């Protein structure tokens, strides 16, 4: 099976860290097993570091032990992508869509509402269940 490029929304990593064994963890595990290639950039990597180190998540054992390894395995683009040309419900999340679009990756998110079909411009955006169904169907 050839590796696939993914951009993971921060909410997916939070969910994976809180509930090991869930669908989000399964996607994270595929990245850690190098069956998927995580694509990231300075802005997204900084958000991962910031969010996953917030005090409110300490009760869940954050920052997760896998965070540094995840970032070491990632394909790290040295520059942030160009701003996404269309407005979305959460302007701060458009960097994820822009990176996925520029890199030909699939954006996997826990909040599809932040990426309505009208703004995607052909970039695949899926939740964890949709992504895993497609991943295993193609296997």
C-alpha positions in Angstrom: 0.0 0.0 0.0 1.4 3.4 -0.9 1.5 6.1 1.8 -1.2 8.7 1.8 -0.8 12.4 2.6 -3.0 13.7 5.4 -3.4 17.0 7.3 -4.9 16.4 10.7 -6.9 19.1 12.4 -5.9 19.8 15.9 -9.2 18.6 17.2 -8.5 15.2 15.9 -5.2 15.0 17.9 -7.0 16.2 21.0 -9.6 13.5 20.6 -7.0 10.8 20.0 -5.1 11.9 23.1 -8.3 11.8 25.3 -9.7 8.6 24.0 -7.1 6.1 22.9 -8.6 3.3 20.9 -11.2 5.5 19.1 -11.4 6.3 15.4 -9.2 9.4 15.8 -6.5 7.3 17.6 -6.7 4.8 14.8 -5.8 7.5 12.3 -3.0 8.8 14.5 -1.7 5.2 14.9 -1.6 4.9 11.1 0.6 8.0 11.0 2.9 6.7 13.8 3.1 3.4 11.9 4.1 5.3 8.8 1.1 4.0 6.8 0.0 7.6 6.4 2.2 10.7 5.9 1.2 13.7 8.1 1.9 17.0 6.3 2.4 20.0 8.5 3.9 23.5 8.4 5.1 26.1 11.0 1.6 27.5 11.7 0.0 24.1 12.2 2.9 22.6 14.2 2.8 25.7 16.5 -0.9 25.2 17.0 -0.4 21.5 17.8 2.3 22.4 20.4 0.1 25.2 21.9 -3.2 23.4 22.1 -1.8 20.0 23.3 0.1 21.7 26.1 -2.8 23.7 27.5 -3.3 23.2 31.2 -7.0 22.2 30.7 -5.8 19.0 29.0 -3.3 18.0 31.7 -6.0 15.8 33.4 -5.9 13.7 30.3 -2.1 13.2 30.5 -1.3 16.0 28.0 1.0 16.8 26.4 0.8 13.3 24.9 4.0 11.3 24.8 3.5 10.7 21.1 3.4 14.4 20.1 7.2 14.8 19.5 7.4 11.5 17.6 4.4 12.6 15.5 6.1 15.8 14.5 9.4 14.1 13.8 7.6 11.7 11.3 5.7 14.5 9.6 6.5 15.9 6.2 7.3 19.4 7.4 6.8 22.2 4.8 9.1 25.0 5.7 6.6 27.8 4.9 2.9 28.2 5.7 0.6 27.8 2.7 -0.8 30.8 0.9 -4.0 32.1 2.6 -7.1 30.2 1.5 -9.0 32.3 -1.0 -12.5 31.7 0.4 -14.0 32.7 3.8 -15.0 29.9 6.2 -16.8 29.7 9.5 -13.5 29.7 11.5 -10.8 31.8 9.7 -8.1 30.3 12.0 -8.8 26.8 10.7 -8.4 27.7 7.0 -4.6 27.1 7.2 -5.5 23.4 7.5 -7.5 23.5 4.3 -4.9 25.6 2.5 -2.1 23.1 3.4 -4.2 20.1 2.3 -5.1 21.9 -0.9 -1.5 22.8 -1.8 -0.1 19.4 -0.9 -2.8 17.3 -2.5 -3.6 15.8 1.0 -6.8 14.9 2.7 -7.9 17.0 5.6 -9.2 14.9 8.5 -11.2 16.9 11.1 -13.6 16.4 13.9 -15.6 19.4 12.8 -16.8 19.2 9.2 -18.9 22.4 9.8 -15.7 24.4 9.8 -15.0 23.3 6.2 -18.3 23.4 4.3 -18.3 21.9 0.8 -18.8 25.4 -0.8 -15.3 26.5 0.3 -13.3 23.3 -0.3 -12.4 23.8 -4.0 -12.0 20.1 -4.5 -9.8 19.5 -1.5 -11.0 16.3 0.3 -12.2 16.9 3.8 -13.4 14.0 5.9 -14.2 13.1 9.5 -12.4 10.1 11.1 -15.1 7.6 10.1 -15.2 8.7 6.5 -11.5 8.7 6.2 -11.1 5.2 7.7 -13.8 3.8 5.5 -12.1 5.2 2.4 -8.7 4.1 3.6 -9.6 0.5 4.2 -11.8 0.3 1.1 -8.7 1.3 -1.0 -6.4 -1.2 0.9 
